[in-house]
């Protein structure tokens, strides 16, 4: 065998090896700390990926190290990570079609339903984005990403450093919103809406930069907010946080996978979505219980604040449609919202089946992820 042939074979072998590494060893980045529910859920994704692929694919999770929450979307775009958690609220100019429907979370509080709030709304968002919104898929493609999973939290209370239970209490206060809909709610009740990254909230509450943050009770422990929160008000504003793309994939990485590999990624995404939704569901109630035992006062929103919130939600649907048409140039926003509400109604009916994490994972796989055409989706 000639030297030229040996070099050719060596080069081919190296290329195959590099291709195998690119496919097998994925980097998962998220701006949440080690030990948090999102970090545990990312590890569920990695473990499920390895199991689904019979060990042919693996992933290493980087909690709050490789990329923070503000860096994850551009980091995925530029290939600094293969997968990661993207909060679309931080990148609304890039993902307006997707984020528009996630602003509708407060609608669910106005209806009768069984099952976890986050599972019903998160399932509806996943179905809408992956099966009914080509504009959403294209937005992610433009950022060199592929959307593969989402989840929504339990309804958001007010986490404060002083009592806030009425409209009168809230007027003039500085409230950090969990999403644009919550910021509008804060402004509507006469408060000052403050925008900041979730990674900055601890210091802001501790130093009095904000009076309250609108966040899930689960994050009392995720971000140690139980150390700086003295009062919690439930019943307002409500609506979970739904702007989380749990496991976005770098588009080049996705395209490099076989169809079987993409299916394995979707199985892992369904497992991660089920885990984080269910964990937030259980942790929400437990954290409220623990907060009381730690001396944090837990209040109910008074009737005036609750009634005001109900009317706000009814009116805000039209505001959302108009805002996304005017600010982001989206077309047919009212029709898109009507379509999403039909999907949400279907997921409300599915809520009765959601009695465990395993049941939720199976429902998500059956109703959404198994229906994705991996030969074309995101490509």
Buried (B, 14 or more C-beta within 10 A) or exposed (E): EEEEEEEEEEEEEEEEEEEEEBBBEBBBBBBBBEEBBBBBBBBBBBBBBBBBBEEBBBBBBBBBEBBBBBBBBBBBBEEBBBBBBBBBBBBBEBBBBBBBBBBBBBBBBEEEBEBBBBBBBBBBBBBBBBBBBEBBBEBBBEBBBBBBBBBBBBBBBBBBBEBBBBBEBBEEBBBBBBBBBBBBBBEBBEBEBBEBBBBBBBEBBBEEBBBBBBBBBBBBBBBEBBEBBBBBBBBBBBBBBBBBBBBBBBBBBBEBBEEEBBBBBBBBBBBBBBBBBBBBBBBBEEBBEBBEEEEBBBBEBBEEBBEBBEEBBEEBBEBBBEBBBEEBEBEEBEEBBEBBBEBBEEBBEBBEBBEEBEBBBBBBBEBBBEEBEBEEBBE
